[in-house]
Amino acid sequence: MQGFIPYDFNLLLPDEQVRRAREFYELCNRRRSVREFSDKVVPKEVIELILKTAGTAPSGANKQPWQFVVVTEPNVKHQIRLAAEKEEKESYEHRMSDEWLEDLEPLGTDWHKEFIDAAPALIVVFALSYEREGEKVRKNYYVKESVGIAVGFLLAAIHNAGLVSLTHTPSPMEFLGKILGRPENEKAFVLMPVGYPKDGVMVPDIKRKELGEIMRWKKVES
Ligand SMILES: Cc1cc2nc3c(=O)[nH]c(=O)nc-3n(C[C@H](O)[C@H](O)[C@H](O)COP(=O)(O)O)c2cc1C
């Protein structure tokens, strides 16, 4: 069939499937958002490999509507921190509802964002609503869904590579496009500091929902 290639499928025995599924679950279950980083540098090759992994995500009509900007330059990180803190201060003091602040309380977060300076690398993810092909504008589809899935792949790849990260969404995020000089079709989606945890770092003691709460087998009607 023209335009098609054989799919490289590797059939696993059921025991092997269970083993691998369990191992991957156990790996993912150890992932936590970390908000305090050491200054240990992340090898460039690791950053490139985790971003290649993010780029393997499925996307609406295979548009791959994402752009990842890696920032390691201290001056640029600091500019981002100041702009993020300005928005976050406004959010924490005026924009967030009491319910939202109550929900954030167990996480111990506030408008201070030291981690933006401290992390050796920031990955800023941009979502592309459309792209230009010469004079023509080509629309992308299911952009948020696609970029969200790519960020999921990215988070798993970061954790798998022995690194930690935070999914940070300072709101509104327009300042990221401005500081990083991105074109107007790119909208900042998430800011992810990536690196190694500070020695002895603590994380909030929060619980994940049990399987019974997040899934059910649909009963067959007889
Ligand atoms: C879309 C999204 C936005 C988030 N935004 C922030 C944020 O701006 N600041 C922050 O400290 N954590 C943020 N988080 C991290 C969550 O607080 C964290 O994932 C949640 O508390 C669960 O903790 P865990 O990641 O350690 O499992 C965000 C997470 C997601 C998925």
PDBQT file of the ligand as one rigid body, heavy atoms in Angstrom, charges set to zero:
ROOT
HETATM    1  C1  LIG A 301      -1.833  21.396  34.590  1.00  0.00    +0.000 C 
HETATM    2  C2  LIG A 301      -1.075  21.487  35.883  1.00  0.00    +0.000 A 
HETATM    3  C3  LIG A 301      -0.743  22.723  36.396  1.00  0.00    +0.000 A 
HETATM    4  C4  LIG A 301       0.011  22.818  37.556  1.00  0.00    +0.000 A 
HETATM    5  N1  LIG A 301       0.407  24.059  38.001  1.00  0.00    +0.000 NA
HETATM    6  C5  LIG A 301       1.192  24.149  39.088  1.00  0.00    +0.000 A 
HETATM    7  C6  LIG A 301       1.720  25.406  39.471  1.00  0.00    +0.000 A 
HETATM    8  O1  LIG A 301       1.514  26.427  38.811  1.00  0.00    +0.000 OA
HETATM    9  N2  LIG A 301       2.496  25.463  40.597  1.00  0.00    +0.000 N 
HETATM   10  C7  LIG A 301       2.804  24.342  41.320  1.00  0.00    +0.000 A 
HETATM   11  O2  LIG A 301       3.521  24.458  42.319  1.00  0.00    +0.000 OA
HETATM   12  N3  LIG A 301       2.343  23.122  40.951  1.00  0.00    +0.000 NA
HETATM   13  C8  LIG A 301       1.564  23.000  39.845  1.00  0.00    +0.000 A 
HETATM   14  N4  LIG A 301       1.131  21.767  39.429  1.00  0.00    +0.000 N 
HETATM   15  C9  LIG A 301       1.574  20.562  40.161  1.00  0.00    +0.000 C 
HETATM   16  C10 LIG A 301       0.454  19.941  40.991  1.00  0.00    +0.000 C 
HETATM   17  O3  LIG A 301       0.235  20.695  42.151  1.00  0.00    +0.000 OA
HETATM   18  C11 LIG A 301       0.873  18.491  41.340  1.00  0.00    +0.000 C 
HETATM   19  O4  LIG A 301       0.989  17.748  40.149  1.00  0.00    +0.000 OA
HETATM   20  C12 LIG A 301      -0.164  17.829  42.231  1.00  0.00    +0.000 C 
HETATM   21  O5  LIG A 301      -0.197  18.464  43.480  1.00  0.00    +0.000 OA
HETATM   22  C13 LIG A 301       0.138  16.345  42.415  1.00  0.00    +0.000 C 
HETATM   23  O6  LIG A 301       1.419  16.176  42.960  1.00  0.00    +0.000 OA
HETATM   24  P1  LIG A 301       2.495  15.257  42.255  1.00  0.00    +0.000 P 
HETATM   25  O7  LIG A 301       2.798  15.878  40.914  1.00  0.00    +0.000 OA
HETATM   26  O8  LIG A 301       3.675  15.265  43.183  1.00  0.00    +0.000 OA
HETATM   27  O9  LIG A 301       1.883  13.891  42.079  1.00  0.00    +0.000 OA
HETATM   28  C14 LIG A 301       0.390  21.644  38.268  1.00  0.00    +0.000 A 
HETATM   29  C15 LIG A 301       0.052  20.393  37.744  1.00  0.00    +0.000 A 
HETATM   30  C16 LIG A 301      -0.658  20.314  36.565  1.00  0.00    +0.000 A 
HETATM   31  C17 LIG A 301      -0.962  18.954  35.988  1.00  0.00    +0.000 C 
ENDROOT
TORSDOF 0
